[in-house]
Amino acid sequence: MAMEAAEIERLIREALPDAVVTIEDLRGDGDHYAALVTSRAFAGKSRVQQHQMVYQALKGRMGGELHALALQTAVPEESA
């Protein structure tokens, strides 16, 4: 069963309320997505820790409902 992009975004934003989430369905099949997640919660965390935070937000759906997620994470730039 495929997962909708809106559901992925909802789960991420529940866990990271300030997150800006951009999701692209890479194949149009609802199974292969690319996501860019930007959140202040990532500050001071390694890239691996940032990705773990997103995977935890997906509540075990990776590898099941969600087959593949090309993930990029970032911390928002500080305004001067």
mmJSON file of the N, C-alpha and C atoms, coordinates in Angstrom:
{"data_MODEL":{"atom_site":{
"group_PDB":["ATOM","ATOM","ATOM","ATOM","ATOM","ATOM","ATOM","ATOM","ATOM","ATOM","ATOM","ATOM","ATOM","ATOM","ATOM","ATOM","ATOM","ATOM","ATOM","ATOM","ATOM","ATOM","ATOM","ATOM","ATOM","ATOM","ATOM","ATOM","ATOM","ATOM","ATOM","ATOM","ATOM","ATOM","ATOM","ATOM","ATOM","ATOM","ATOM","ATOM","ATOM","ATOM","ATOM","ATOM","ATOM","ATOM","ATOM","ATOM","ATOM","ATOM","ATOM","ATOM","ATOM","ATOM","ATOM","ATOM","ATOM","ATOM","ATOM","ATOM","ATOM","ATOM","ATOM","ATOM","ATOM","ATOM","ATOM","ATOM","ATOM","ATOM","ATOM","ATOM","ATOM","ATOM","ATOM","ATOM","ATOM","ATOM","ATOM","ATOM","ATOM","ATOM","ATOM","ATOM","ATOM","ATOM","ATOM","ATOM","ATOM","ATOM","ATOM","ATOM","ATOM","ATOM","ATOM","ATOM","ATOM","ATOM","ATOM","ATOM","ATOM","ATOM","ATOM","ATOM","ATOM","ATOM","ATOM","ATOM","ATOM","ATOM","ATOM","ATOM","ATOM","ATOM","ATOM","ATOM","ATOM","ATOM","ATOM","ATOM","ATOM","ATOM","ATOM","ATOM","ATOM","ATOM","ATOM","ATOM","ATOM","ATOM","ATOM","ATOM","ATOM","ATOM","ATOM","ATOM","ATOM","ATOM","ATOM","ATOM","ATOM","ATOM","ATOM","ATOM","ATOM","ATOM","ATOM","ATOM","ATOM","ATOM","ATOM","ATOM","ATOM","ATOM","ATOM","ATOM","ATOM","ATOM","ATOM","ATOM","ATOM","ATOM","ATOM","ATOM","ATOM","ATOM","ATOM","ATOM","ATOM","ATOM","ATOM","ATOM","ATOM","ATOM","ATOM","ATOM","ATOM","ATOM","ATOM","ATOM","ATOM","ATOM","ATOM","ATOM","ATOM","ATOM","ATOM","ATOM","ATOM","ATOM","ATOM","ATOM","ATOM","ATOM","ATOM","ATOM","ATOM","ATOM","ATOM","ATOM","ATOM","ATOM","ATOM","ATOM","ATOM","ATOM","ATOM","ATOM","ATOM","ATOM","ATOM","ATOM","ATOM","ATOM","ATOM","ATOM","ATOM","ATOM","ATOM","ATOM","ATOM","ATOM","ATOM","ATOM","ATOM","ATOM","ATOM","ATOM","ATOM","ATOM","ATOM","ATOM","ATOM","ATOM","ATOM","ATOM","ATOM","ATOM","ATOM","ATOM"],
"id":[1,2,3,4,5,6,7,8,9,10,11,12,13,14,15,16,17,18,19,20,21,22,23,24,25,26,27,28,29,30,31,32,33,34,35,36,37,38,39,40,41,42,43,44,45,46,47,48,49,50,51,52,53,54,55,56,57,58,59,60,61,62,63,64,65,66,67,68,69,70,71,72,73,74,75,76,77,78,79,80,81,82,83,84,85,86,87,88,89,90,91,92,93,94,95,96,97,98,99,100,101,102,103,104,105,106,107,108,109,110,111,112,113,114,115,116,117,118,119,120,121,122,123,124,125,126,127,128,129,130,131,132,133,134,135,136,137,138,139,140,141,142,143,144,145,146,147,148,149,150,151,152,153,154,155,156,157,158,159,160,161,162,163,164,165,166,167,168,169,170,171,172,173,174,175,176,177,178,179,180,181,182,183,184,185,186,187,188,189,190,191,192,193,194,195,196,197,198,199,200,201,202,203,204,205,206,207,208,209,210,211,212,213,214,215,216,217,218,219,220,221,222,223,224,225,226,227,228,229,230,231,232,233,234,235,236,237,238,239,240],
"type_symbol":["N","C","C","N","C","C","N","C","C","N","C","C","N","C","C","N","C","C","N","C","C","N","C","C","N","C","C","N","C","C","N","C","C","N","C","C","N","C","C","N","C","C","N","C","C","N","C","C","N","C","C","N","C","C","N","C","C","N","C","C","N","C","C","N","C","C","N","C","C","N","C","C","N","C","C","N","C","C","N","C","C","N","C","C","N","C","C","N","C","C","N","C","C","N","C","C","N","C","C","N","C","C","N","C","C","N","C","C","N","C","C","N","C","C","N","C","C","N","C","C","N","C","C","N","C","C","N","C","C","N","C","C","N","C","C","N","C","C","N","C","C","N","C","C","N","C","C","N","C","C","N","C","C","N","C","C","N","C","C","N","C","C","N","C","C","N","C","C","N","C","C","N","C","C","N","C","C","N","C","C","N","C","C","N","C","C","N","C","C","N","C","C","N","C","C","N","C","C","N","C","C","N","C","C","N","C","C","N","C","C","N","C","C","N","C","C","N","C","C","N","C","C","N","C","C","N","C","C","N","C","C","N","C","C","N","C","C","N","C","C"],
"label_atom_id":["N","CA","C","N","CA","C","N","CA","C","N","CA","C","N","CA","C","N","CA","C","N","CA","C","N","CA","C","N","CA","C","N","CA","C","N","CA","C","N","CA","C","N","CA","C","N","CA","C","N","CA","C","N","CA","C","N","CA","C","N","CA","C","N","CA","C","N","CA","C","N","CA","C","N","CA","C","N","CA","C","N","CA","C","N","CA","C","N","CA","C","N","CA","C","N","CA","C","N","CA","C","N","CA","C","N","CA","C","N","CA","C","N","CA","C","N","CA","C","N","CA","C","N","CA","C","N","CA","C","N","CA","C","N","CA","C","N","CA","C","N","CA","C","N","CA","C","N","CA","C","N","CA","C","N","CA","C","N","CA","C","N","CA","C","N","CA","C","N","CA","C","N","CA","C","N","CA","C","N","CA","C","N","CA","C","N","CA","C","N","CA","C","N","CA","C","N","CA","C","N","CA","C","N","CA","C","N","CA","C","N","CA","C","N","CA","C","N","CA","C","N","CA","C","N","CA","C","N","CA","C","N","CA","C","N","CA","C","N","CA","C","N","CA","C","N","CA","C","N","CA","C","N","CA","C","N","CA","C","N","CA","C","N","CA","C","N","CA","C","N","CA","C","N","CA","C","N","CA","C"],
"label_alt_id":[null,null,null,null,null,null,null,null,null,null,null,null,null,null,null,null,null,null,null,null,null,null,null,null,null,null,null,null,null,null,null,null,null,null,null,null,null,null,null,null,null,null,null,null,null,null,null,null,null,null,null,null,null,null,null,null,null,null,null,null,null,null,null,null,null,null,null,null,null,null,null,null,null,null,null,null,null,null,null,null,null,null,null,null,null,null,null,null,null,null,null,null,null,null,null,null,null,null,null,null,null,null,null,null,null,null,null,null,null,null,null,null,null,null,null,null,null,null,null,null,null,null,null,null,null,null,null,null,null,null,null,null,null,null,null,null,null,null,null,null,null,null,null,null,null,null,null,null,null,null,null,null,null,null,null,null,null,null,null,null,null,null,null,null,null,null,null,null,null,null,null,null,null,null,null,null,null,null,null,null,null,null,null,null,null,null,null,null,null,null,null,null,null,null,null,null,null,null,null,null,null,null,null,null,null,null,null,null,null,null,null,null,null,null,null,null,null,null,null,null,null,null,null,null,null,null,null,null,null,null,null,null,null,null,null,null,null,null,null,null],
"label_comp_id":["MET","MET","MET","ALA","ALA","ALA","MET","MET","MET","GLU","GLU","GLU","ALA","ALA","ALA","ALA","ALA","ALA","GLU","GLU","GLU","ILE","ILE","ILE","GLU","GLU","GLU","ARG","ARG","ARG","LEU","LEU","LEU","ILE","ILE","ILE","ARG","ARG","ARG","GLU","GLU","GLU","ALA","ALA","ALA","LEU","LEU","LEU","PRO","PRO","PRO","ASP","ASP","ASP","ALA","ALA","ALA","VAL","VAL","VAL","VAL","VAL","VAL","THR","THR","THR","ILE","ILE","ILE","GLU","GLU","GLU","ASP","ASP","ASP","LEU","LEU","LEU","ARG","ARG","ARG","GLY","GLY","GLY","ASP","ASP","ASP","GLY","GLY","GLY","ASP","ASP","ASP","HIS","HIS","HIS","TYR","TYR","TYR","ALA","ALA","ALA","ALA","ALA","ALA","LEU","LEU","LEU","VAL","VAL","VAL","THR","THR","THR","SER","SER","SER","ARG","ARG","ARG","ALA","ALA","ALA","PHE","PHE","PHE","ALA","ALA","ALA","GLY","GLY","GLY","LYS","LYS","LYS","SER","SER","SER","ARG","ARG","ARG","VAL","VAL","VAL","GLN","GLN","GLN","GLN","GLN","GLN","HIS","HIS","HIS","GLN","GLN","GLN","MET","MET","MET","VAL","VAL","VAL","TYR","TYR","TYR","GLN","GLN","GLN","ALA","ALA","ALA","LEU","LEU","LEU","LYS","LYS","LYS","GLY","GLY","GLY","ARG","ARG","ARG","MET","MET","MET","GLY","GLY","GLY","GLY","GLY","GLY","GLU","GLU","GLU","LEU","LEU","LEU","HIS","HIS","HIS","ALA","ALA","ALA","LEU","LEU","LEU","ALA","ALA","ALA","LEU","LEU","LEU","GLN","GLN","GLN","THR","THR","THR","ALA","ALA","ALA","VAL","VAL","VAL","PRO","PRO","PRO","GLU","GLU","GLU","GLU","GLU","GLU","SER","SER","SER","ALA","ALA","ALA"],
"label_asym_id":["A","A","A","A","A","A","A","A","A","A","A","A","A","A","A","A","A","A","A","A","A","A","A","A","A","A","A","A","A","A","A","A","A","A","A","A","A","A","A","A","A","A","A","A","A","A","A","A","A","A","A","A","A","A","A","A","A","A","A","A","A","A","A","A","A","A","A","A","A","A","A","A","A","A","A","A","A","A","A","A","A","A","A","A","A","A","A","A","A","A","A","A","A","A","A","A","A","A","A","A","A","A","A","A","A","A","A","A","A","A","A","A","A","A","A","A","A","A","A","A","A","A","A","A","A","A","A","A","A","A","A","A","A","A","A","A","A","A","A","A","A","A","A","A","A","A","A","A","A","A","A","A","A","A","A","A","A","A","A","A","A","A","A","A","A","A","A","A","A","A","A","A","A","A","A","A","A","A","A","A","A","A","A","A","A","A","A","A","A","A","A","A","A","A","A","A","A","A","A","A","A","A","A","A","A","A","A","A","A","A","A","A","A","A","A","A","A","A","A","A","A","A","A","A","A","A","A","A","A","A","A","A","A","A","A","A","A","A","A","A"],
"label_entity_id":["1","1","1","1","1","1","1","1","1","1","1","1","1","1","1","1","1","1","1","1","1","1","1","1","1","1","1","1","1","1","1","1","1","1","1","1","1","1","1","1","1","1","1","1","1","1","1","1","1","1","1","1","1","1","1","1","1","1","1","1","1","1","1","1","1","1","1","1","1","1","1","1","1","1","1","1","1","1","1","1","1","1","1","1","1","1","1","1","1","1","1","1","1","1","1","1","1","1","1","1","1","1","1","1","1","1","1","1","1","1","1","1","1","1","1","1","1","1","1","1","1","1","1","1","1","1","1","1","1","1","1","1","1","1","1","1","1","1","1","1","1","1","1","1","1","1","1","1","1","1","1","1","1","1","1","1","1","1","1","1","1","1","1","1","1","1","1","1","1","1","1","1","1","1","1","1","1","1","1","1","1","1","1","1","1","1","1","1","1","1","1","1","1","1","1","1","1","1","1","1","1","1","1","1","1","1","1","1","1","1","1","1","1","1","1","1","1","1","1","1","1","1","1","1","1","1","1","1","1","1","1","1","1","1","1","1","1","1","1","1"],
"label_seq_id":[1,1,1,2,2,2,3,3,3,4,4,4,5,5,5,6,6,6,7,7,7,8,8,8,9,9,9,10,10,10,11,11,11,12,12,12,13,13,13,14,14,14,15,15,15,16,16,16,17,17,17,18,18,18,19,19,19,20,20,20,21,21,21,22,22,22,23,23,23,24,24,24,25,25,25,26,26,26,27,27,27,28,28,28,29,29,29,30,30,30,31,31,31,32,32,32,33,33,33,34,34,34,35,35,35,36,36,36,37,37,37,38,38,38,39,39,39,40,40,40,41,41,41,42,42,42,43,43,43,44,44,44,45,45,45,46,46,46,47,47,47,48,48,48,49,49,49,50,50,50,51,51,51,52,52,52,53,53,53,54,54,54,55,55,55,56,56,56,57,57,57,58,58,58,59,59,59,60,60,60,61,61,61,62,62,62,63,63,63,64,64,64,65,65,65,66,66,66,67,67,67,68,68,68,69,69,69,70,70,70,71,71,71,72,72,72,73,73,73,74,74,74,75,75,75,76,76,76,77,77,77,78,78,78,79,79,79,80,80,80],
"pdbx_PDB_ins_code":[null,null,null,null,null,null,null,null,null,null,null,null,null,null,null,null,null,null,null,null,null,null,null,null,null,null,null,null,null,null,null,null,null,null,null,null,null,null,null,null,null,null,null,null,null,null,null,null,null,null,null,null,null,null,null,null,null,null,null,null,null,null,null,null,null,null,null,null,null,null,null,null,null,null,null,null,null,null,null,null,null,null,null,null,null,null,null,null,null,null,null,null,null,null,null,null,null,null,null,null,null,null,null,null,null,null,null,null,null,null,null,null,null,null,null,null,null,null,null,null,null,null,null,null,null,null,null,null,null,null,null,null,null,null,null,null,null,null,null,null,null,null,null,null,null,null,null,null,null,null,null,null,null,null,null,null,null,null,null,null,null,null,null,null,null,null,null,null,null,null,null,null,null,null,null,null,null,null,null,null,null,null,null,null,null,null,null,null,null,null,null,null,null,null,null,null,null,null,null,null,null,null,null,null,null,null,null,null,null,null,null,null,null,null,null,null,null,null,null,null,null,null,null,null,null,null,null,null,null,null,null,null,null,null,null,null,null,null,null,null],
"Cartn_x":[0.845,0.0,0.883,0.677,1.477,1.111,1.994,1.798,1.717,0.768,0.597,1.631,2.066,3.022,2.483,1.193,0.59,0.706,0.617,0.747,2.19,3.143,4.554,4.795,4.322,4.503,3.814,2.614,1.886,2.659,3.175,3.92,5.182,5.887,7.114,6.783,5.732,5.376,4.81,4.227,3.794,4.999,6.064,7.267,8.153,8.153,8.998,8.105,7.372,6.353,6.866,8.127,8.646,9.172,9.117,9.737,9.086,9.946,9.516,9.814,8.784,8.906,8.546,9.459,9.202,9.338,8.291,8.288,8.005,8.768,8.587,8.398,7.349,7.113,7.977,9.042,10.045,9.558,8.663,8.207,6.712,6.015,4.572,3.821,4.511,3.886,3.537,3.841,3.554,4.46,5.511,6.453,7.865,8.202,9.564,9.523,9.954,9.894,11.277,11.393,12.536,11.958,12.64,12.154,13.298,12.998,13.895,13.173,13.8,13.212,14.165,13.655,14.436,13.792,14.603,14.068,15.165,14.789,15.726,16.092,15.238,15.511,16.769,17.218,18.413,19.712,19.624,20.822,21.664,22.961,23.883,23.868,23.041,22.942,23.73,24.275,24.949,23.905,24.341,23.425,22.705,23.428,22.82,21.729,22.007,21.005,19.786,20.013,18.901,18.016,18.629,17.871,17.125,17.756,17.097,15.846,15.914,14.754,13.588,13.894,12.843,12.292,13.16,12.693,11.833,12.197,11.378,10.005,9.965,8.692,7.77,8.352,7.564,6.993,7.302,6.689,6.699,7.858,8.012,7.463,7.056,6.484,7.545,8.796,9.878,10.059,10.128,10.312,9.009,7.916,6.603,5.753,4.921,4.084,4.922,6.06,6.956,8.2,8.295,9.366,10.723,10.784,12.063,11.886,12.824,12.814,14.237,14.484,15.771,15.661,16.384,16.19,17.351,17.003,17.959,17.421,18.317,17.91,18.781,18.239,18.983,18.476,19.341,18.982,18.731,17.642,17.398,18.525,18.829,19.866,19.357,20.27,19.929,19.845,18.814,18.735,19.59,20.242,21.186,20.456],
"Cartn_y":[-1.188,0.0,1.241,2.121,3.332,4.353,5.29,6.334,7.678,8.493,9.81,10.799,11.706,12.737,13.564,13.863,14.657,13.958,12.629,11.869,11.91,11.828,11.931,13.293,14.336,15.695,15.84,15.32,15.43,14.773,13.578,12.87,13.63,14.158,14.908,16.174,16.887,18.138,17.902,16.739,16.405,16.306,15.687,15.493,16.736,17.494,18.69,19.852,20.467,21.452,22.646,23.01,24.159,23.769,22.492,21.984,22.563,22.862,23.165,21.902,21.305,20.006,20.145,19.709,19.669,18.221,17.696,16.285,16.183,15.308,15.057,13.554,13.176,11.78,11.491,10.729,10.542,9.735,8.788,7.92,8.025,8.802,8.905,7.686,6.845,5.608,5.617,6.719,6.785,5.92,5.385,4.531,5.098,6.007,6.527,8.053,8.588,10.022,10.592,11.887,12.674,13.729,13.983,14.975,15.856,17.137,18.104,18.589,18.405,18.804,19.799,20.998,22.041,22.328,22.273,22.484,22.986,23.886,24.348,23.21,22.191,21.054,20.297,20.478,19.799,20.485,21.689,22.441,21.629,21.556,20.849,19.334,18.82,17.384,16.99,15.782,15.269,14.967,14.799,14.467,13.145,12.176,10.89,11.096,11.898,12.163,12.873,13.8,14.508,13.524,12.634,11.647,10.7,10.314,9.448,10.119,11.425,12.16,12.089,12.214,12.141,10.722,9.721,8.333,7.989,8.489,8.267,8.907,10.077,10.762,9.927,9.112,8.3,7.04,6.842,5.814,4.415,3.996,2.626,2.358,3.383,3.159,2.979,3.377,3.175,1.689,1.318,-0.079,-0.847,-0.245,-0.872,-0.062,0.816,1.691,2.612,3.023,3.931,3.155,2.859,1.996,2.69,3.934,4.622,6.115,6.685,8.118,8.65,9.446,10.129,11.376,11.387,12.404,13.39,14.672,15.735,16.527,16.886,17.692,18.926,19.973,21.227,21.997,22.884,23.821,25.161,25.857,27.158,28.128,28.986,29.986,31.028,31.458,32.513,33.839,34.615,35.959,36.915,37.822,38.748,39.907],
"Cartn_z":[0.0,0.0,0.0,-0.94,-1.082,0.003,0.207,1.203,0.491,0.848,0.241,0.784,-0.086,0.318,1.48,1.475,2.547,3.896,3.9,5.136,5.644,4.748,5.145,5.78,5.126,5.654,7.007,7.145,8.411,9.557,9.325,10.366,10.765,9.78,10.071,10.85,10.442,11.109,12.514,12.757,14.122,15.05,14.565,15.375,15.412,14.32,14.19,13.736,14.667,14.29,13.479,13.633,12.879,11.498,11.181,9.95,8.699,7.738,6.384,5.595,5.015,4.366,2.892,2.031,0.593,0.16,-0.459,-0.863,-2.356,-3.004,-4.432,-4.634,-5.362,-5.715,-6.938,-6.757,-7.806,-8.998,-8.77,-9.855,-10.134,-9.32,-9.483,-8.987,-8.196,-7.725,-6.238,-5.538,-4.115,-3.262,-3.837,-3.103,-3.042,-3.933,-4.027,-3.952,-2.823,-2.592,-2.323,-2.565,-2.106,-1.175,-0.072,0.884,1.345,1.461,2.089,3.335,4.492,5.76,6.418,6.686,7.337,8.689,9.762,11.103,12.04,12.941,13.969,14.926,15.015,15.904,15.484,14.259,13.77,14.198,14.738,15.128,16.107,15.838,16.702,16.555,15.668,15.454,14.205,14.21,13.016,11.953,10.724,9.63,9.933,10.485,10.841,11.9,12.91,13.95,13.376,12.448,11.813,11.053,10.299,9.529,10.468,11.57,12.541,13.104,13.321,13.83,12.841,11.561,10.541,10.464,10.464,10.4,11.611,12.794,13.984,13.817,13.18,12.941,12.052,11.191,10.262,10.92,12.181,13.028,12.403,11.934,11.45,10.059,9.347,8.007,6.921,7.206,6.23,5.997,4.725,4.382,4.281,4.745,4.64,3.676,4.25,3.424,2.551,3.09,2.378,1.974,0.691,0.203,0.187,-0.337,-0.473,-0.242,0.513,0.794,0.679,-0.362,-0.503,0.363,1.465,2.488,2.539,2.576,2.843,4.019,4.944,6.093,6.173,6.785,6.907,8.121,8.602,9.663,8.975,9.331,8.69,9.015,8.067,8.299,9.273,10.137,11.101,10.387,10.705,10.11,10.915,10.218,10.879,11.49],
"occupancy":[1.0,1.0,1.0,1.0,1.0,1.0,1.0,1.0,1.0,1.0,1.0,1.0,1.0,1.0,1.0,1.0,1.0,1.0,1.0,1.0,1.0,1.0,1.0,1.0,1.0,1.0,1.0,1.0,1.0,1.0,1.0,1.0,1.0,1.0,1.0,1.0,1.0,1.0,1.0,1.0,1.0,1.0,1.0,1.0,1.0,1.0,1.0,1.0,1.0,1.0,1.0,1.0,1.0,1.0,1.0,1.0,1.0,1.0,1.0,1.0,1.0,1.0,1.0,1.0,1.0,1.0,1.0,1.0,1.0,1.0,1.0,1.0,1.0,1.0,1.0,1.0,1.0,1.0,1.0,1.0,1.0,1.0,1.0,1.0,1.0,1.0,1.0,1.0,1.0,1.0,1.0,1.0,1.0,1.0,1.0,1.0,1.0,1.0,1.0,1.0,1.0,1.0,1.0,1.0,1.0,1.0,1.0,1.0,1.0,1.0,1.0,1.0,1.0,1.0,1.0,1.0,1.0,1.0,1.0,1.0,1.0,1.0,1.0,1.0,1.0,1.0,1.0,1.0,1.0,1.0,1.0,1.0,1.0,1.0,1.0,1.0,1.0,1.0,1.0,1.0,1.0,1.0,1.0,1.0,1.0,1.0,1.0,1.0,1.0,1.0,1.0,1.0,1.0,1.0,1.0,1.0,1.0,1.0,1.0,1.0,1.0,1.0,1.0,1.0,1.0,1.0,1.0,1.0,1.0,1.0,1.0,1.0,1.0,1.0,1.0,1.0,1.0,1.0,1.0,1.0,1.0,1.0,1.0,1.0,1.0,1.0,1.0,1.0,1.0,1.0,1.0,1.0,1.0,1.0,1.0,1.0,1.0,1.0,1.0,1.0,1.0,1.0,1.0,1.0,1.0,1.0,1.0,1.0,1.0,1.0,1.0,1.0,1.0,1.0,1.0,1.0,1.0,1.0,1.0,1.0,1.0,1.0,1.0,1.0,1.0,1.0,1.0,1.0,1.0,1.0,1.0,1.0,1.0,1.0,1.0,1.0,1.0,1.0,1.0,1.0],
"B_iso_or_equiv":[0.0,0.0,0.0,0.0,0.0,0.0,0.0,0.0,0.0,0.0,0.0,0.0,0.0,0.0,0.0,0.0,0.0,0.0,0.0,0.0,0.0,0.0,0.0,0.0,0.0,0.0,0.0,0.0,0.0,0.0,0.0,0.0,0.0,0.0,0.0,0.0,0.0,0.0,0.0,0.0,0.0,0.0,0.0,0.0,0.0,0.0,0.0,0.0,0.0,0.0,0.0,0.0,0.0,0.0,0.0,0.0,0.0,0.0,0.0,0.0,0.0,0.0,0.0,0.0,0.0,0.0,0.0,0.0,0.0,0.0,0.0,0.0,0.0,0.0,0.0,0.0,0.0,0.0,0.0,0.0,0.0,0.0,0.0,0.0,0.0,0.0,0.0,0.0,0.0,0.0,0.0,0.0,0.0,0.0,0.0,0.0,0.0,0.0,0.0,0.0,0.0,0.0,0.0,0.0,0.0,0.0,0.0,0.0,0.0,0.0,0.0,0.0,0.0,0.0,0.0,0.0,0.0,0.0,0.0,0.0,0.0,0.0,0.0,0.0,0.0,0.0,0.0,0.0,0.0,0.0,0.0,0.0,0.0,0.0,0.0,0.0,0.0,0.0,0.0,0.0,0.0,0.0,0.0,0.0,0.0,0.0,0.0,0.0,0.0,0.0,0.0,0.0,0.0,0.0,0.0,0.0,0.0,0.0,0.0,0.0,0.0,0.0,0.0,0.0,0.0,0.0,0.0,0.0,0.0,0.0,0.0,0.0,0.0,0.0,0.0,0.0,0.0,0.0,0.0,0.0,0.0,0.0,0.0,0.0,0.0,0.0,0.0,0.0,0.0,0.0,0.0,0.0,0.0,0.0,0.0,0.0,0.0,0.0,0.0,0.0,0.0,0.0,0.0,0.0,0.0,0.0,0.0,0.0,0.0,0.0,0.0,0.0,0.0,0.0,0.0,0.0,0.0,0.0,0.0,0.0,0.0,0.0,0.0,0.0,0.0,0.0,0.0,0.0,0.0,0.0,0.0,0.0,0.0,0.0,0.0,0.0,0.0,0.0,0.0,0.0],
"pdbx_formal_charge":[null,null,null,null,null,null,null,null,null,null,null,null,null,null,null,null,null,null,null,null,null,null,null,null,null,null,null,null,null,null,null,null,null,null,null,null,null,null,null,null,null,null,null,null,null,null,null,null,null,null,null,null,null,null,null,null,null,null,null,null,null,null,null,null,null,null,null,null,null,null,null,null,null,null,null,null,null,null,null,null,null,null,null,null,null,null,null,null,null,null,null,null,null,null,null,null,null,null,null,null,null,null,null,null,null,null,null,null,null,null,null,null,null,null,null,null,null,null,null,null,null,null,null,null,null,null,null,null,null,null,null,null,null,null,null,null,null,null,null,null,null,null,null,null,null,null,null,null,null,null,null,null,null,null,null,null,null,null,null,null,null,null,null,null,null,null,null,null,null,null,null,null,null,null,null,null,null,null,null,null,null,null,null,null,null,null,null,null,null,null,null,null,null,null,null,null,null,null,null,null,null,null,null,null,null,null,null,null,null,null,null,null,null,null,null,null,null,null,null,null,null,null,null,null,null,null,null,null,null,null,null,null,null,null,null,null,null,null,null,null],
"auth_seq_id":[1,1,1,2,2,2,3,3,3,4,4,4,5,5,5,6,6,6,7,7,7,8,8,8,9,9,9,10,10,10,11,11,11,12,12,12,13,13,13,14,14,14,15,15,15,16,16,16,17,17,17,18,18,18,19,19,19,20,20,20,21,21,21,22,22,22,23,23,23,24,24,24,25,25,25,26,26,26,27,27,27,28,28,28,29,29,29,30,30,30,31,31,31,32,32,32,33,33,33,34,34,34,35,35,35,36,36,36,37,37,37,38,38,38,39,39,39,40,40,40,41,41,41,42,42,42,43,43,43,44,44,44,45,45,45,46,46,46,47,47,47,48,48,48,49,49,49,50,50,50,51,51,51,52,52,52,53,53,53,54,54,54,55,55,55,56,56,56,57,57,57,58,58,58,59,59,59,60,60,60,61,61,61,62,62,62,63,63,63,64,64,64,65,65,65,66,66,66,67,67,67,68,68,68,69,69,69,70,70,70,71,71,71,72,72,72,73,73,73,74,74,74,75,75,75,76,76,76,77,77,77,78,78,78,79,79,79,80,80,80],
"auth_comp_id":["MET","MET","MET","ALA","ALA","ALA","MET","MET","MET","GLU","GLU","GLU","ALA","ALA","ALA","ALA","ALA","ALA","GLU","GLU","GLU","ILE","ILE","ILE","GLU","GLU","GLU","ARG","ARG","ARG","LEU","LEU","LEU","ILE","ILE","ILE","ARG","ARG","ARG","GLU","GLU","GLU","ALA","ALA","ALA","LEU","LEU","LEU","PRO","PRO","PRO","ASP","ASP","ASP","ALA","ALA","ALA","VAL","VAL","VAL","VAL","VAL","VAL","THR","THR","THR","ILE","ILE","ILE","GLU","GLU","GLU","ASP","ASP","ASP","LEU","LEU","LEU","ARG","ARG","ARG","GLY","GLY","GLY","ASP","ASP","ASP","GLY","GLY","GLY","ASP","ASP","ASP","HIS","HIS","HIS","TYR","TYR","TYR","ALA","ALA","ALA","ALA","ALA","ALA","LEU","LEU","LEU","VAL","VAL","VAL","THR","THR","THR","SER","SER","SER","ARG","ARG","ARG","ALA","ALA","ALA","PHE","PHE","PHE","ALA","ALA","ALA","GLY","GLY","GLY","LYS","LYS","LYS","SER","SER","SER","ARG","ARG","ARG","VAL","VAL","VAL","GLN","GLN","GLN","GLN","GLN","GLN","HIS","HIS","HIS","GLN","GLN","GLN","MET","MET","MET","VAL","VAL","VAL","TYR","TYR","TYR","GLN","GLN","GLN","ALA","ALA","ALA","LEU","LEU","LEU","LYS","LYS","LYS","GLY","GLY","GLY","ARG","ARG","ARG","MET","MET","MET","GLY","GLY","GLY","GLY","GLY","GLY","GLU","GLU","GLU","LEU","LEU","LEU","HIS","HIS","HIS","ALA","ALA","ALA","LEU","LEU","LEU","ALA","ALA","ALA","LEU","LEU","LEU","GLN","GLN","GLN","THR","THR","THR","ALA","ALA","ALA","VAL","VAL","VAL","PRO","PRO","PRO","GLU","GLU","GLU","GLU","GLU","GLU","SER","SER","SER","ALA","ALA","ALA"],
"auth_asym_id":["A","A","A","A","A","A","A","A","A","A","A","A","A","A","A","A","A","A","A","A","A","A","A","A","A","A","A","A","A","A","A","A","A","A","A","A","A","A","A","A","A","A","A","A","A","A","A","A","A","A","A","A","A","A","A","A","A","A","A","A","A","A","A","A","A","A","A","A","A","A","A","A","A","A","A","A","A","A","A","A","A","A","A","A","A","A","A","A","A","A","A","A","A","A","A","A","A","A","A","A","A","A","A","A","A","A","A","A","A","A","A","A","A","A","A","A","A","A","A","A","A","A","A","A","A","A","A","A","A","A","A","A","A","A","A","A","A","A","A","A","A","A","A","A","A","A","A","A","A","A","A","A","A","A","A","A","A","A","A","A","A","A","A","A","A","A","A","A","A","A","A","A","A","A","A","A","A","A","A","A","A","A","A","A","A","A","A","A","A","A","A","A","A","A","A","A","A","A","A","A","A","A","A","A","A","A","A","A","A","A","A","A","A","A","A","A","A","A","A","A","A","A","A","A","A","A","A","A","A","A","A","A","A","A","A","A","A","A","A","A"],
"auth_atom_id":["N","CA","C","N","CA","C","N","CA","C","N","CA","C","N","CA","C","N","CA","C","N","CA","C","N","CA","C","N","CA","C","N","CA","C","N","CA","C","N","CA","C","N","CA","C","N","CA","C","N","CA","C","N","CA","C","N","CA","C","N","CA","C","N","CA","C","N","CA","C","N","CA","C","N","CA","C","N","CA","C","N","CA","C","N","CA","C","N","CA","C","N","CA","C","N","CA","C","N","CA","C","N","CA","C","N","CA","C","N","CA","C","N","CA","C","N","CA","C","N","CA","C","N","CA","C","N","CA","C","N","CA","C","N","CA","C","N","CA","C","N","CA","C","N","CA","C","N","CA","C","N","CA","C","N","CA","C","N","CA","C","N","CA","C","N","CA","C","N","CA","C","N","CA","C","N","CA","C","N","CA","C","N","CA","C","N","CA","C","N","CA","C","N","CA","C","N","CA","C","N","CA","C","N","CA","C","N","CA","C","N","CA","C","N","CA","C","N","CA","C","N","CA","C","N","CA","C","N","CA","C","N","CA","C","N","CA","C","N","CA","C","N","CA","C","N","CA","C","N","CA","C","N","CA","C","N","CA","C","N","CA","C","N","CA","C","N","CA","C","N","CA","C","N","CA","C","N","CA","C"],
"pdbx_PDB_model_num":[1,1,1,1,1,1,1,1,1,1,1,1,1,1,1,1,1,1,1,1,1,1,1,1,1,1,1,1,1,1,1,1,1,1,1,1,1,1,1,1,1,1,1,1,1,1,1,1,1,1,1,1,1,1,1,1,1,1,1,1,1,1,1,1,1,1,1,1,1,1,1,1,1,1,1,1,1,1,1,1,1,1,1,1,1,1,1,1,1,1,1,1,1,1,1,1,1,1,1,1,1,1,1,1,1,1,1,1,1,1,1,1,1,1,1,1,1,1,1,1,1,1,1,1,1,1,1,1,1,1,1,1,1,1,1,1,1,1,1,1,1,1,1,1,1,1,1,1,1,1,1,1,1,1,1,1,1,1,1,1,1,1,1,1,1,1,1,1,1,1,1,1,1,1,1,1,1,1,1,1,1,1,1,1,1,1,1,1,1,1,1,1,1,1,1,1,1,1,1,1,1,1,1,1,1,1,1,1,1,1,1,1,1,1,1,1,1,1,1,1,1,1,1,1,1,1,1,1,1,1,1,1,1,1,1,1,1,1,1,1]
}}}
